[in-house]
Amino acid sequence: MEPVASVVDKIKGFAKSSEEFFKVVIHRRDDSSRRNPIEILKRLQREAFSDLMKLRDRQDKVERMLSFYKSSKGNPFQEASTHVKGEVDVVGALLLVDNIKQQTCDIVDRAGVRTGTDSRFIFEATIRQKDSLVAEFMASQRGQGSNGGILGSTLSLAKVMYTANISDWCSAVLVPVGARCRDVGIASSIFQQGRGLTDFSLGPPLLYRYHDAAAALLVRRSKVAACLAEFVSGLGMQPDSTGSRHFLSTFGQVIYQLSKGTTLTLLGIHKMPKSQSPRTGLGFLTVPVGGLRCHNHLGMPTEASLPSAPTNTEDNRPTGSIGLMLETELDESSRIKGWVEMQNSNPRYLQWAVTLSDIPEDELGWGLSLGGMIQGPSARDHFQVEAFLNFNSGKRFSFQPGFVYVMDGTDRVPALMFRSSWSL
C-alpha cells in the first residue's frame, strides 16, 4: 500500500505545482495588459466620459432652474432688445420772386413748404417678443424762421408710444407724449413709401396734426382694417379769451383692399372743445372730467372761478374733418396716391392732391404732384404743381431737387427746392 500512497502524493504535488505555475503566468499577463499604453488610454477615456455625463446633467438642472426663474419672477424689460435709429432731414427753398411780402409768406405756408432741419433719434425696444416701446427725441427748426437758428432747437422728447399686440388681428396703442393720427392710424406700405417736397405730397393734413396724448384700438382682417382712437390736445396750455383750450378728439379710420396693390381709406376726426376756467393750475396729462370751480372758505364758487363769456360762440362748437384716400401700386417702384379732405364746419373748404411717383431703391427716380385748396366763393382758390427728382444711395441717403409753382388767386410764387435725408 505504501507504493500506491506515494504515487498519489506525487500526483497531488504535481497538480498543486501546476496550479501555482498557471496562476503566476495569468497574473503576469494581467499586469502586462494593465501596463499597456493603449489600455491605459481606453480606461481614462471611459472615466472622462462618465465625468462629462455627470457635468451635463448638472448643467441641465441649472438651465431648468434659470428658465423657471425668468418665467415666474423675471422683469419683462430684461429681455428687451433696443434698436437705435438716427435721421436728419433738411429742406431748402429758393423763392423766384422780386420782393418778399407778408402775403408771399402766407402763400408759401399754405403751400406746405416747411424749410429747415429736423434731427431725431428713435429708440425702439421689443418687449415680450410681441409688444414694442418707441421713444423719439427730436430737434427741429421747421417753421421757426430766423428764431430757430441754424442748428435748430435743443434735443427734446417728442414721442413715447407703446404698442401691445393682443392677438394676430387686434392691437392697442398708447401714446402719452406727442401723438398724431398717423401714429395710431393704419397706413399701407404704398402710402409709407416716398416723400415729396411739400406737405401736400404726404397726405391729408388731419393725419399730421400734433396732439398731446392718444389711446387707440386697431383691428385687422384679410382685406379690411379699422382703427378707433381718442386724442387729448391742449394739455398744459393757458386758455384763450373764449375759455377753451382743452380738446377731446375722436379719430376713426377704415381701410379696404379693393384689389392687389389698390387700397381705399376712409378717415375722419371729430374735435370737441372743453371749456376751462382762466387758471386752474393743472399740469400736463391732467384731464378734468367735470367742470372746474374754485371755491372760497364758505364753499361757494367765486366770481373769478366762473368761465368767462366767449367772444365767439363758433369757437366752442364741435369741429372736425373727413378724408378719403386712394392708393394704387403699379409695380415695385411706381405709385399713384390721391386724397381729399373736407371740413365738417365748412363743407366748401376742400383740400386735395394727386401724386404720381416712380422711386426705385438704387436708381434715379422722379415724382409729380398736383394739389390745391378750394375755400368757397368768398376766398380765392389755391393750386400748386410740384415736380422733383430722387437720388437714393442705398437706404441711408436720399437727395431730391425739384420745382414748385404756386398759384394763389392772382399771385404766383415759383420756387426751386431740395430735400436731403440721412439715416444713421
RALIN-V980767 format. One record per pair of residues at least 24 apart in sequence whose C-alpha atoms are under 8 Angstrom apart, sorted by the first residue. I is the first residue (numbers start at 1). J is the second residue. Records with the same first field share a line. If there is no record, write none. Layout:
I: J, J
This chain:
76: 127, 128
77: 127, 128
79: 127, 128
80: 125, 126, 127, 128
81: 125, 126, 127
82: 123, 124, 125, 126
83: 123, 124, 125
84: 121, 122, 123, 124
85: 121, 122, 123, 423, 424
86: 119, 120, 121, 122, 423, 424
87: 118, 119, 120, 121, 421, 422, 423, 424
88: 117, 118, 119, 120, 421, 422, 423
89: 117, 118, 119, 419, 420, 421, 422
90: 115, 116, 117, 118, 419, 420, 421
91: 115, 116, 117, 197, 417, 418, 419, 420
92: 116, 417, 418, 419
93: 415, 416, 417, 418
94: 415, 416, 417
95: 413, 414, 415, 416
96: 413, 414, 415, 416
97: 413, 414
104: 413
107: 406, 408, 413
108: 406, 413
111: 198, 199, 200, 384, 406
112: 198, 199, 200
113: 197, 198, 199
114: 142, 143, 198, 199
115: 142, 143
116: 140, 141, 142, 143, 152
117: 141, 142, 151, 152
118: 142, 152
120: 155
130: 164, 165
131: 162, 163, 164, 165
132: 162, 163, 164
133: 160, 161, 162, 163
134: 159, 160, 161, 162
135: 159, 160, 161
136: 160
169: 219, 220, 221
170: 217, 218, 219, 220
171: 217, 218, 219
172: 215, 216, 217, 218
173: 215, 216, 217, 218
174: 213, 214, 215, 216
175: 213, 214, 215
176: 212, 213, 214, 285
177: 212, 213
178: 210, 211, 212, 213
179: 210, 211, 212, 213, 214, 231
180: 207, 208, 209, 210, 211, 214
181: 206, 207, 208, 209, 210, 251
182: 207, 208
184: 216, 218, 227, 229
185: 227, 253
186: 218, 225, 226, 227, 253, 255
188: 263
190: 327, 328, 329, 335
191: 327, 337
194: 359
196: 367, 388
197: 386, 388, 400, 402, 417, 418, 419
200: 352, 353, 369, 371
201: 353, 354, 355, 369
203: 339, 353
204: 323, 339, 340, 341, 351, 352
205: 341
206: 268, 269, 321
213: 285
223: 256, 257, 258
224: 254, 255, 256, 257
225: 254, 255, 256
226: 252, 253, 254, 255
227: 251, 252, 253, 254
228: 252, 253
235: 283, 284, 285, 286, 287
236: 282, 283, 284, 285
238: 278, 279
239: 276, 277, 278, 279
240: 278
241: 308, 310, 311
242: 308, 309, 310, 311, 312, 315, 316
243: 275, 276, 277, 278, 307, 308, 309, 310
244: 273, 274, 275, 276, 316
245: 273, 274, 275, 276
246: 273, 274, 275, 276
247: 271, 272, 273, 274
248: 272, 273, 274
261: 327, 328, 329, 330
262: 326, 327, 328, 329
263: 326, 327, 328
264: 324, 325, 326, 327
265: 324, 325, 326
266: 322, 323, 324, 325
267: 322, 323, 324
268: 320, 321, 322, 323
269: 320, 321, 322
270: 318, 319, 320, 321
271: 318, 319, 320
272: 316, 317, 318, 319
273: 316, 317, 318
274: 316
275: 307, 316
276: 307
277: 305, 306, 307, 308
278: 305, 307, 308
319: 343, 344, 345
320: 344, 345
321: 345
332: 360
333: 357, 358, 359, 360, 361
334: 358, 359
348: 374, 375, 376
349: 373, 374, 375, 376
350: 374, 375
359: 390
360: 392
361: 392, 393, 394, 395
362: 391, 392, 393, 394
363: 391, 392
364: 389, 390, 391, 392
365: 389, 390, 391
366: 390
380: 408, 409
381: 408, 409
382: 406, 407, 408, 409
383: 407, 408
395: 423
396: 421, 422, 423, 424
397: 421, 422, 423
398: 422
